[in-house]
Amino acid sequence: MVLASPPDFRIRRSTARDTREEWTVLMRSWAAAYAHLFDAERIRRVWTGKGTCEMAWSAERVRPLGSWLACRHGRIVASAGLHLRRDGGIELSHLYVLPEHHGRGIGAGLLSVVGDLARARGARELCIWVLERTAAVAFYRRHGALAVGRATFVVDGQPEPALALRLRLASTLGAG
């Protein structure tokens, strides 16, 4: 199923065949987003399975609901994922766009699509965790997300402050 998206890219659900390319996009995007916070060796250790990521909020995740991809010219350039939470809510577990594709509306397009999907499952808001000292905070705030809590994200022993955000779906993402 191909979902509606701007003409420059298309958004679709991830399949098993996408795993390797999606993983590469996530790794490259993650490394670029956090390069000012974590040194390259720490990032490499995490992505090769030799380092650790600890986030208290992951214990609230019950099960993944899937991931959705943005593709340009047949290549995956971004990924967003949703998880069902213990409280019945839905969490945006990740949204990463390759840095060379920033500023094209791809992140906003993915956020809109996963927001519509969450709304179709009865969600009124998305829970989003974001590292406090990243550009993602401003991105989500531009889309109406509000900070509702704090925690710590620990990457291979290095703590980094994180914000819990809530994004109301009905009033910010179109339908509803």
N, CA, C and O of each residue as an XYZ file, in Angstrom:
704
protein
N       0.838     -1.180      0.000
C       0.000      0.000      0.000
C       0.882      1.241      0.000
O       1.693      1.420      0.909
N       0.740      2.078     -0.978
C       1.477      3.338     -1.049
C       0.562      4.427     -0.521
O      -0.580      4.563     -0.961
N       1.073      5.199      0.424
C       0.287      6.256      1.038
C       0.547      7.574      0.328
O       1.589      7.753     -0.302
N      -0.398      8.490      0.430
C      -0.264      9.798     -0.205
C       0.939     10.534      0.361
O       1.201     10.473      1.563
N       1.656     11.213     -0.485
C       2.804     11.999     -0.052
C       3.106     13.051     -1.110
O       2.597     12.981     -2.228
N       3.945     14.037     -0.747
C       4.307     15.056     -1.736
C       4.945     14.421     -2.967
O       5.452     13.302     -2.889
N       4.928     15.117     -4.095
C       5.381     14.527     -5.351
C       6.872     14.187     -5.386
O       7.280     13.348     -6.190
N       7.685     14.801     -4.554
C       9.119     14.568     -4.569
C       9.518     13.248     -3.904
O      10.630     12.768     -4.120
N       8.642     12.662     -3.110
C       8.937     11.402     -2.443
C       7.638     10.665     -2.199
O       6.555     11.246     -2.279
N       7.754      9.377     -1.901
C       6.563      8.613     -1.564
C       6.795      7.910     -0.238
O       7.933      7.606      0.120
N       5.728      7.655      0.480
C       5.787      7.010      1.781
C       5.058      5.679      1.689
O       3.957      5.589      1.147
N       5.694      4.655      2.229
C       5.094      3.324      2.224
C       5.518      2.576      3.483
O       6.470      2.966      4.158
N       4.817      1.525      3.781
C       5.156      0.690      4.926
C       6.423     -0.114      4.620
O       6.634     -0.567      3.495
N       7.242     -0.275      5.630
C       8.460     -1.068      5.500
C       8.122     -2.555      5.397
O       7.158     -3.025      6.000
N       8.922     -3.282      4.632
C       8.771     -4.741      4.522
C      10.095     -5.397      4.913
O      11.106     -4.719      5.098
N      10.076     -6.697      5.033
C      11.291     -7.444      5.383
C      12.409     -7.201      4.368
O      13.585     -7.212      4.731
N      12.056     -6.985      3.113
C      13.079     -6.731      2.089
C      13.801     -5.410      2.293
O      14.883     -5.204      1.743
N      13.213     -4.508      3.080
C      13.798     -3.183      3.307
C      14.795     -3.150      4.460
O      15.486     -2.149      4.646
N      14.878     -4.219      5.228
C      15.604     -4.198      6.495
C      17.019     -3.653      6.382
O      17.396     -2.760      7.142
N      17.802     -4.166      5.458
C      19.209     -3.736      5.356
C      19.323     -2.258      4.986
O      20.082     -1.521      5.615
N      18.579     -1.822      3.972
C      18.673     -0.417      3.541
C      18.103      0.514      4.618
O      18.650      1.589      4.863
N      17.013      0.101      5.254
C      16.438      0.924      6.320
C      17.422      1.044      7.481
O      17.595      2.134      8.027
N      18.059     -0.038      7.860
C      19.036     -0.020      8.948
C      20.169      0.946      8.623
O      20.606      1.699      9.493
N      20.647      0.934      7.386
C      21.717      1.840      6.972
C      21.269      3.290      7.066
O      22.026      4.145      7.527
N      20.050      3.573      6.637
C      19.506      4.937      6.736
C      19.416      5.359      8.199
O      19.796      6.475      8.551
N      18.917      4.471      9.044
C      18.815      4.794     10.472
C      20.190      5.051     11.075
O      20.368      6.018     11.816
N      21.150      4.209     10.771
C      22.491      4.359     11.321
C      23.121      5.684     10.883
O      23.664      6.416     11.711
N      23.053      5.991      9.595
C      23.648      7.241      9.088
C      22.945      8.464      9.658
O      23.591      9.444     10.028
N      21.616      8.404      9.726
C      20.845      9.538     10.243
C      21.124      9.742     11.729
O      21.316     10.870     12.181
N      21.145      8.658     12.475
C      21.401      8.699     13.917
C      22.779      9.290     14.182
O      22.930     10.165     15.035
N      23.786      8.813     13.452
C      25.149      9.311     13.626
C      25.238     10.804     13.332
O      25.919     11.535     14.052
N      24.561     11.264     12.287
C      24.581     12.687     11.948
C      23.835     13.524     12.990
O      24.289     14.605     13.364
N      22.696     13.021     13.453
C      21.882     13.774     14.419
C      22.575     13.934     15.760
O      22.355     14.924     16.459
N      23.410     12.971     16.127
C      24.003     12.968     17.465
C      25.515     13.161     17.470
O      26.149     12.994     18.512
N      26.105     13.508     16.332
C      27.560     13.665     16.252
C      28.083     14.735     17.204
O      29.216     14.640     17.675
N      27.279     15.746     17.491
C      27.721     16.800     18.414
C      27.575     16.380     19.884
O      28.041     17.084     20.779
N      26.932     15.242     20.130
C      26.724     14.770     21.498
C      27.627     13.594     21.864
O      28.121     13.510     22.989
N      27.838     12.693     20.916
C      28.588     11.466     21.177
C      29.729     11.341     20.171
O      29.552     11.636     18.989
N      30.889     10.908     20.635
C      32.018     10.759     19.714
C      31.770      9.598     18.750
O      30.952      8.714     19.008
N      32.489      9.626     17.648
C      32.280      8.651     16.570
C      32.481      7.220     17.050
O      31.760      6.323     16.612
N      33.435      6.986     17.932
C      33.683      5.630     18.430
C      32.503      5.125     19.254
O      32.119      3.962     19.131
N      31.934      5.967     20.075
C      30.768      5.578     20.887
C      29.592      5.232     19.970
O      28.897      4.241     20.192
N      29.376      6.047     18.949
C      28.300      5.791     17.995
C      28.553      4.479     17.250
O      27.638      3.672     17.086
N      29.788      4.267     16.799
C      30.138      3.024     16.097
C      29.882      1.811     16.989
O      29.343      0.804     16.529
N      30.263      1.903     18.250
C      30.062      0.786     19.180
C      28.578      0.446     19.313
O      28.210     -0.728     19.328
N      27.736      1.459     19.407
C      26.300      1.210     19.537
C      25.765      0.493     18.307
O      25.023     -0.481     18.433
N      26.130      0.963     17.124
C      25.578      0.410     15.891
C      26.186     -0.920     15.482
O      25.655     -1.597     14.602
N      27.302     -1.309     16.115
C      27.867     -2.633     15.834
C      27.504     -3.627     16.933
O      27.960     -4.770     16.913
N      26.683     -3.196     17.893
C      26.240     -4.086     18.953
C      27.234     -4.258     20.087
O      27.030     -5.090     20.971
N      28.299     -3.487     20.071
C      29.318     -3.585     21.117
C      29.110     -2.547     22.212
O      29.755     -2.617     23.258
N      28.222     -1.590     21.986
C      27.890     -0.567     22.975
C      26.437     -0.696     23.363
O      25.715     -1.548     22.844
N      26.014      0.149     24.272
C      24.641      0.060     24.773
C      23.910      1.394     24.663
O      24.521      2.462     24.678
N      22.596      1.304     24.554
C      21.692      2.455     24.654
C      20.682      2.107     25.741
O      20.032      1.064     25.687
N      20.558      2.985     26.718
C      19.598      2.764     27.794
C      18.619      3.932     27.809
O      19.012      5.098     27.854
N      17.336      3.588     27.769
C      16.288      4.609     27.820
C      15.137      4.031     28.624
O      14.522      3.038     28.236
N      14.861      4.666     29.745
C      13.840      4.150     30.659
C      12.480      4.015     29.979
O      11.718      3.101     30.294
N      12.178      4.904     29.065
C      10.856      4.903     28.432
C      10.617      3.678     27.556
O       9.463      3.364     27.261
N      11.663      2.975     27.132
C      11.446      1.799     26.282
C      10.688      0.695     27.033
O      10.066     -0.158     26.401
N      10.732      0.702     28.365
C       9.981     -0.288     29.150
C       8.474     -0.091     28.999
O       7.700     -1.003     29.293
N       8.053      1.082     28.547
C       6.629      1.365     28.344
C       6.116      0.843     27.009
O       4.909      0.829     26.770
N       7.019      0.417     26.145
C       6.632     -0.105     24.834
C       6.167     -1.556     24.962
O       6.862     -2.398     25.532
N       4.979     -1.829     24.422
C       4.427     -3.181     24.459
C       4.844     -3.956     23.219
O       5.336     -5.081     23.309
N       4.639     -3.333     22.046
C       4.998     -4.011     20.800
C       5.083     -2.994     19.670
O       4.422     -1.956     19.694
N       5.913     -3.316     18.681
C       6.008     -2.419     17.522
C       4.748     -2.511     16.664
O       4.139     -3.572     16.532
N       4.379     -1.383     16.092
C       3.241     -1.334     15.166
C       3.714     -1.241     13.718
O       2.903     -1.260     12.792
N       5.013     -1.141     13.529
C       5.571     -1.089     12.187
C       6.373      0.169     11.951
O       6.420      1.075     12.783
N       7.002      0.196     10.789
C       7.719      1.401     10.391
C       7.327      1.758      8.969
O       6.902      0.912      8.181
N       7.482      3.033      8.669
C       7.115      3.583      7.368
C       8.317      4.297      6.809
O       9.096      4.910      7.539
N       8.458      4.209      5.501
C       9.637      4.715      4.817
C       9.278      5.823      3.839
O       8.225      5.800      3.203
N      10.168      6.781      3.735
C      10.072      7.780      2.667
C      11.120      7.407      1.635
O      12.281      7.173      1.971
N      10.704      7.353      0.376
C      11.604      6.963     -0.713
C      11.653      8.074     -1.749
O      10.635      8.679     -2.086
N      12.861      8.331     -2.248
C      13.076      9.264     -3.356
C      13.857      8.522     -4.424
O      14.885      7.909     -4.136
N      13.385      8.574     -5.624
C      14.080      7.940     -6.750
C      14.404      6.479     -6.445
O      15.479      5.990     -6.790
N      13.468      5.789     -5.796
C      13.621      4.372     -5.522
C      14.501      4.013     -4.336
O      14.715      2.831     -4.069
N      15.013      5.000     -3.622
C      15.898      4.749     -2.475
C      15.228      5.214     -1.185
O      14.524      6.224     -1.172
N      15.451      4.476     -0.107
C      14.939      4.871      1.209
C      15.773      6.027      1.723
O      17.000      5.941      1.764
N      15.114      7.110      2.115
C      15.818      8.285      2.629
C      15.387      8.646      4.048
O      15.985      9.525      4.669
N      14.349      7.973      4.570
C      13.877      8.279      5.918
C      13.019      7.135      6.429
O      12.477      6.344      5.655
N      12.907      7.064      7.749
C      12.112      6.013      8.388
C      11.458      6.565      9.646
O      12.051      7.365     10.370
N      10.237      6.131      9.896
C       9.519      6.476     11.128
C       8.860      5.208     11.651
O       8.360      4.396     10.871
N       8.857      5.038     12.967
C       8.266      3.839     13.557
C       7.309      4.174     14.683
O       7.444      5.193     15.359
N       6.341      3.293     14.869
C       5.358      3.438     15.947
C       5.397      2.216     16.850
O       5.626      1.097     16.392
N       5.168      2.446     18.140
C       5.050      1.371     19.131
C       3.785      1.588     19.947
O       3.428      2.724     20.263
N       3.117      0.510     20.284
C       2.018      0.545     21.236
C       2.620      0.605     22.631
O       3.588     -0.098     22.921
N       2.057      1.438     23.493
C       2.559      1.608     24.866
C       1.657      0.875     25.862
O       0.502      0.568     25.568
N       2.207      0.606     27.033
C       1.457     -0.076     28.096
C       0.160      0.647     28.458
O      -0.841      0.010     28.782
N       0.182      1.970     28.401
C      -1.001      2.753     28.761
C      -2.025      2.814     27.625
O      -3.036      3.507     27.738
N      -1.765      2.086     26.526
C      -2.665      2.077     25.383
C      -2.363      3.158     24.364
O      -2.939      3.170     23.276
N      -1.460      4.069     24.712
C      -1.082      5.136     23.795
C      -0.132      4.633     22.719
O       0.269      3.469     22.712
N       0.211      5.519     21.830
C       1.125      5.179     20.746
C       2.326      6.115     20.806
O       2.191      7.328     20.962
N       3.496      5.515     20.678
C       4.751      6.271     20.705
C       5.375      6.294     19.320
O       5.438      5.276     18.631
N       5.829      7.467     18.929
C       6.673      7.583     17.745
C       8.062      7.153     18.206
O       8.772      7.927     18.848
N       8.449      5.934     17.883
C       9.698      5.382     18.403
C      10.927      5.910     17.674
O      12.021      5.934     18.237
N      10.756      6.325     16.448
C      11.851      6.968     15.721
C      11.309      7.698     14.498
O      10.278      7.333     13.933
N      12.031      8.731     14.112
C      11.805      9.426     12.848
C      13.148     10.021     12.467
O      13.592     11.007     13.056
N      13.785      9.418     11.483
C      15.098      9.879     11.034
C      15.088     10.059      9.526
O      14.543      9.243      8.784
N      15.713     11.165      9.090
C      15.842     11.506      7.674
C      17.337     11.656      7.381
O      18.057     12.304      8.141
N      17.800     11.063      6.288
C      19.205     11.252      5.912
C      19.509     12.744      5.819
O      18.703     13.501      5.279
N      20.648     13.175      6.332
C      20.934     14.615      6.382
C      20.880     15.321      5.027
O      20.475     16.481      4.953
N      21.281     14.641      3.965
C      21.260     15.288      2.647
C      19.844     15.474      2.108
O      19.657     16.089      1.058
N      18.851     14.949      2.818
C      17.454     15.107      2.409
C      16.652     15.985      3.378
O      15.432     16.096      3.260
N      17.345     16.603      4.330
C      16.664     17.536      5.237
C      16.132     18.738      4.462
O      16.676     19.113      3.423
N      15.073     19.328      4.976
C      14.539     20.553      4.385
C      13.641     20.345      3.183
O      13.305     21.319      2.509
N      13.238     19.125      2.885
C      12.389     18.829      1.729
C      10.965     18.459      2.132
O      10.143     18.130      1.278
N      10.671     18.511      3.436
C       9.340     18.149      3.907
C       9.157     16.661      4.148
O       8.044     16.209      4.415
N      10.234     15.897      4.058
C      10.134     14.450      4.214
C       9.782     14.084      5.653
O       8.906     13.249      5.877
N      10.446     14.692      6.622
C      10.129     14.423      8.025
C       8.701     14.806      8.351
O       7.992     14.061      9.028
N       8.275     15.965      7.873
C       6.897     16.406      8.111
C       5.907     15.462      7.440
O       4.853     15.163      8.001
N       6.242     14.995      6.243
C       5.371     14.049      5.552
C       5.233     12.742      6.305
O       4.129     12.216      6.447
N       6.355     12.212      6.793
C       6.309     10.984      7.591
C       5.528     11.199      8.881
O       4.724     10.350      9.266
N       5.755     12.320      9.548
C       5.036     12.611     10.792
C       3.535     12.673     10.537
O       2.748     12.174     11.341
N       3.142     13.270      9.446
C       1.728     13.355      9.106
C       1.130     11.968      8.856
O       0.045     11.657      9.346
N       1.842     11.142      8.096
C       1.336      9.802      7.785
C       1.225      8.951      9.043
O       0.185      8.333      9.271
N       2.276      8.904      9.869
C       2.195      8.064     11.071
C       1.191      8.650     12.061
O       0.563      7.907     12.815
N       1.036      9.967     12.067
C       0.001     10.572     12.906
C      -1.389     10.145     12.465
O      -2.236      9.830     13.301
N      -1.630     10.130     11.171
C      -2.922      9.669     10.644
C      -3.158      8.198     10.984
O      -4.275      7.810     11.329
N      -2.112      7.382     10.886
C      -2.233      5.959     11.221
C      -2.531      5.771     12.702
O      -3.361      4.939     13.069
N      -1.858      6.541     13.557
C      -2.115      6.455     14.999
C      -3.541      6.904     15.309
O      -4.226      6.296     16.132
N      -3.978      7.966     14.649
C      -5.342      8.463     14.846
C      -6.355      7.405     14.428
O      -7.380      7.234     15.088
N      -6.079      6.698     13.342
C      -6.980      5.638     12.872
C      -7.075      4.495     13.880
O      -8.064      3.763     13.896
N      -6.058      4.340     14.715
C      -6.070      3.332     15.777
C      -6.686      3.875     17.065
O      -6.688      3.196     18.092
N      -7.211      5.103     17.008
C      -7.884      5.681     18.166
C      -7.035      6.596     19.025
O      -7.518      7.098     20.040
N      -5.793      6.828     18.652
C      -4.917      7.698     19.442
C      -5.302      9.162     19.252
O      -5.647      9.586     18.149
N      -5.240      9.915     20.324
C      -5.475     11.363     20.259
C      -4.169     12.141     20.260
O      -4.137     13.330     19.943
N      -3.082     11.443     20.627
C      -1.779     12.094     20.663
C      -0.691     11.049     20.440
O      -0.904      9.847     20.602
N       0.474     11.551     20.066
C       1.659     10.716     19.965
C       2.582     11.061     21.118
O       2.760     12.232     21.455
N       3.166     10.045     21.716
C       4.238     10.228     22.678
C       5.533     10.214     21.873
O       5.737      9.345     21.026
N       6.401     11.177     22.141
C       7.672     11.277     21.419
C       8.772     11.556     22.434
O       8.642     12.463     23.257
N       9.843     10.791     22.382
C      11.025     11.068     23.194
C      12.106     11.606     22.269
O      12.331     11.069     21.184
N      12.768     12.658     22.701
C      13.776     13.301     21.868
C      14.920     13.781     22.762
O      14.697     14.236     23.883
N      16.141     13.673     22.249
C      17.265     14.193     23.011
C      17.181     15.717     23.037
O      16.945     16.368     22.020
N      17.380     16.254     24.227
C      17.111     17.671     24.479
C      17.985     18.620     23.662
O      17.535     19.704     23.290
N      19.201     18.237     23.386
C      20.134     19.138     22.706
C      20.271     18.794     21.225
O      21.379     18.738     20.691
N      19.133     18.564     20.569
C      19.139     18.240     19.139
C      18.144     19.115     18.386
O      17.252     19.718     18.982
N      18.309     19.173     17.083
C      17.400     19.937     16.217
C      16.001     19.344     16.204
O      15.041     20.026     15.845
N      15.875     18.084     16.591
C      14.559     17.435     16.596
C      13.576     18.137     17.526
O      12.373     18.139     17.263
N      14.063     18.724     18.595
C      13.172     19.428     19.530
C      12.421     20.536     18.788
O      11.199     20.641     18.891
N      13.149     21.348     18.051
C      12.516     22.450     17.301
C      11.573     21.901     16.223
O      10.499     22.460     16.002
N      11.966     20.820     15.555
C      11.108     20.210     14.534
C       9.755     19.837     15.134
O       8.717     20.217     14.592
N       9.752     19.102     16.239
C       8.498     18.663     16.845
C       7.704     19.836     17.416
O       6.475     19.840     17.347
N       8.381     20.812     17.968
C       7.668     21.999     18.479
C       6.986     22.758     17.342
O       5.878     23.267     17.514
N       7.638     22.837     16.187
C       7.003     23.487     15.018
C       5.711     22.781     14.634
O       4.802     23.397     14.076
N       5.631     21.505     14.929
C       4.436     20.725     14.608
C       3.455     20.651     15.775
O       2.471     19.915     15.721
N       3.730     21.421     16.832
C       2.783     21.529     17.936
C       3.056     20.664     19.149
O       2.246     20.656     20.075
N       4.159     19.934     19.186
C       4.464     19.080     20.339
C       4.836     19.926     21.546
O       5.495     20.959     21.429
N       4.403     19.464     22.696
C       4.690     20.130     23.966
C       5.476     19.207     24.874
O       5.217     18.004     24.917
N       6.447     19.768     25.610
C       7.233     18.983     26.563
C       6.366     18.649     27.769
O       5.665     19.508     28.304
N       6.424     17.378     28.191
C       5.628     16.936     29.342
C       6.461     16.173     30.367
O       5.933     15.750     31.396
N       7.752     15.990     30.102
C       8.588     15.268     31.058
C      10.027     15.194     30.603
O      10.386     15.627     29.508
N      10.844     14.625     31.486
C      12.278     14.484     31.209
C      12.757     13.117     31.658
O      12.154     12.488     32.527
N      13.844     12.666     31.059
C      14.514     11.432     31.461
C      15.948     11.525     30.943
O      16.372     12.561     30.430
N      16.669     10.446     31.083
C      18.051     10.402     30.610
C      18.205      9.257     29.616
O      17.711      8.151     29.835
N      18.889      9.543     28.538
C      19.246      8.564     27.516
C      20.734      8.304     27.715
O      21.519      9.252     27.739
N      21.137      7.064     27.857
C      22.540      6.741     28.117
C      23.081      5.942     26.935
O      22.592      4.856     26.622
N      24.101      6.502     26.286
C      24.721      5.856     25.143
C      26.105      5.380     25.553
O      27.024      6.173     25.760
N      26.226      4.069     25.664
C      27.502      3.439     26.010
C      28.142      4.125     27.227
O      29.334      4.435     27.235
N      27.313      4.350     28.247
C      27.788      4.933     29.496
C      27.724      6.441     29.589
O      27.924      6.986     30.675
N      27.452      7.143     28.494
C      27.396      8.613     28.507
C      25.945      9.070     28.576
O      25.177      8.806     27.650
N      25.545      9.758     29.663
C      24.167     10.225     29.786
C      23.905     11.482     28.964
O      24.789     12.317     28.773
N      22.684     11.594     28.487
C      22.245     12.768     27.726
C      20.794     13.042     28.091
O      19.980     12.119     28.088
N      20.445     14.302     28.409
C      19.054     14.602     28.778
C      18.091     14.438     27.606
O      18.403     14.775     26.464
N      16.910     13.909     27.927
C      15.874     13.681     26.920
C      14.574     14.310     27.388
O      14.326     14.439     28.587
N      13.755     14.695     26.433
C      12.439     15.280     26.706
C      11.341     14.336     26.240
O      11.440     13.715     25.182
N      10.296     14.242     27.048
C       9.070     13.576     26.619
C       8.192     14.659     26.018
O       7.954     15.692     26.644
N       7.716     14.427     24.816
C       6.827     15.367     24.138
C       5.497     14.686     23.878
O       5.426     13.464     23.754
N       4.451     15.483     23.798
C       3.140     14.990     23.392
C       2.686     15.845     22.217
O       2.724     17.075     22.258
N       2.259     15.154     21.176
C       1.752     15.823     19.976
C       0.299     15.449     19.804
O      -0.032     14.303     19.502
N      -0.573     16.438     20.002
C      -2.011     16.204     19.791
C      -2.232     15.977     18.301
O      -1.775     16.753     17.462
N      -2.938     14.904     17.996
C      -3.112     14.539     16.591
C      -4.253     15.262     15.912
O      -4.084     15.739     14.790
N      -5.381     15.361     16.531
C      -6.561     15.925     15.869
C      -6.356     17.366     15.437
O      -6.852     17.765     14.383
N      -5.644     18.148     16.216
C      -5.558     19.565     15.899
C      -4.296     19.937     15.133
O      -4.199     21.060     14.638
N      -3.324     19.031     15.018
C      -2.063     19.447     14.411
C      -1.736     18.783     13.091
O      -0.919     19.312     12.337
N      -2.327     17.667     12.785
C      -1.888     16.937     11.593
C      -2.958     16.797     10.525
O      -2.957     15.822      9.774
N      -3.843     17.729     10.448
C      -4.778     17.691      9.321
C      -6.148     17.196      9.683
O      -6.995     17.980     10.110
N      -6.391     15.902      9.521
C      -7.738     15.367      9.745
C      -8.120     15.424     11.206
O      -7.255     15.440     12.081
N      -9.397     15.453     11.469
C      -9.871     15.364     12.833
C     -10.372     16.640     13.293
O     -10.818     16.752     14.435
